[in-house]
Amino acid sequence: MHTQPMTVRRDDAFATSATSATSAERPSVDAAALPVFEPVTNVYETAERFHVVAELPGVDQDAVDLVIDRNRLAIKATTAPATTDGLRGLHREYHDRKRFERWFVLPDSVDRAHVTATLKDGVLTLVLPKAEQAKPRRIEVTTG
């Protein structure tokens, strides 16, 4: 049985460029203005399901946004701002917050109603089961 492979593709229609201002110049940074990073991601396939494993360091569970729209899976997440209790920022060369975004084109064989996701120690794991009609099955041969 031939299965349709999962295609990993960056969609330029959603690409966002980083702003040129440093976070020291903007004490309050809107998440939309943060630099965008594509999380390091591995995709695995078994006869029963696809597994998507993405690294989202520093991201809390409530900051992950997963959406399946038609045949597209969107992974979006933002890290929380670093706490600097009692410290006054004088100079910054990096953003203490990050925005992660990645899109995948899903094969028709994914059972979109039963996708699950877990986040543990900065690693997001999605399990995308295959629809019953897409799973391989053995056909019995009879004499006749």
Helices and strands as residue ranges (DSSP letters): E 7-8, G 12-14, G 31-33, E 36-37, E 41-45, E 49-55, G 61-63, E 64-69, E 72-78, E 99-105, G 112-114, E 116-120, E 123-129, G 132-134
